[in-house]
Amino acid sequence: MKTAAEIYDVLRGILENDFEIDADDISMEANLYEELDLDSIDAVDLVVKLREITGKKIEPEAFKQVRTVADVVKEVEQLVN
């Protein structure tokens, strides 16, 4: 997982499979909280899953400003590269 596209594909899979979000609702612009209906507990679960996949420690602080799928991709991309 190195490119933004690869990260997006993994993230999309997590959102579909673990959070049961309809694939049609997931886009780079989608707001995690307003459009995809994640709550703060879901956000923590997402950070844990991303930590398992990347093997990197993800600080919850880094995700405080995250609002969209694109924001998550950007944060993960910075971590792994």
N, C-alpha and C positions, 0 to 999 in steps of 0.2 A: 504494500500500500504506500505509494509515493505521490502519485499525481492527484490533483483535485478530483478528476473523474473517477479514479479508483476509490478514493475516500467517499465520494458521493454514492457510488454503487453499494459500498459496505453499509453506509449510514441508511440508505434507502431500505436495504434488506433488514436491518435492525428495526427500523420504524414499522415496516410491514409485518414482520414475523413476531417481534416481541411486544409491540405496542398496538398491533392489529389496526394499523392505519391503512386506508385504501390507497393503493399505488397511484391512482389518479389524482389524489390530493397532494402528493409529495412532489415538490419542485424546489429549485434553489431559492426561490423567493418566498416559499411558504413560511408563515410565522408559526413557530413551534407551539406557542401558547394559544394564540387566537384561532389559527386555522387548523392546526393538527391536534388541538385539545390536550396537549401535554400539561401536566401540573408540576409543581416543584419536586414532588417525589419521583415522577417520571424522569425529570431532568437529572436527578441524582442517579437513577438507574441507567440512564443513557451514558453518563460519565463513567460509571463502573464498567459497562459493556465496552466502551471505547478504550478504557484502560486495559482491559483483558486482551483486546485485539492488537493494540499498539505496543503493549508491554511498557508503556511510559506512564509515569505518574502524572495525572491530570489534576491540577489544582482547581478546586471548585470556584475559586476567585476568577480564574480564566474564563469560566463559563457564565459568570454573573451578567455580562453584557450581551451574551448570545441571545438573539431573538429569532433568527431565521435559519433555515437549513444551510444556506451559504455561509453564515457565521460559524456554524459548527465545522463545516468543511475547512474553512480558513484556519480555525484554531488547531484542528487536528493536523493539518498540513504543516503548520509551523512547528508543531511538536515532533513530527516524524522526520522532518528534513533539517 
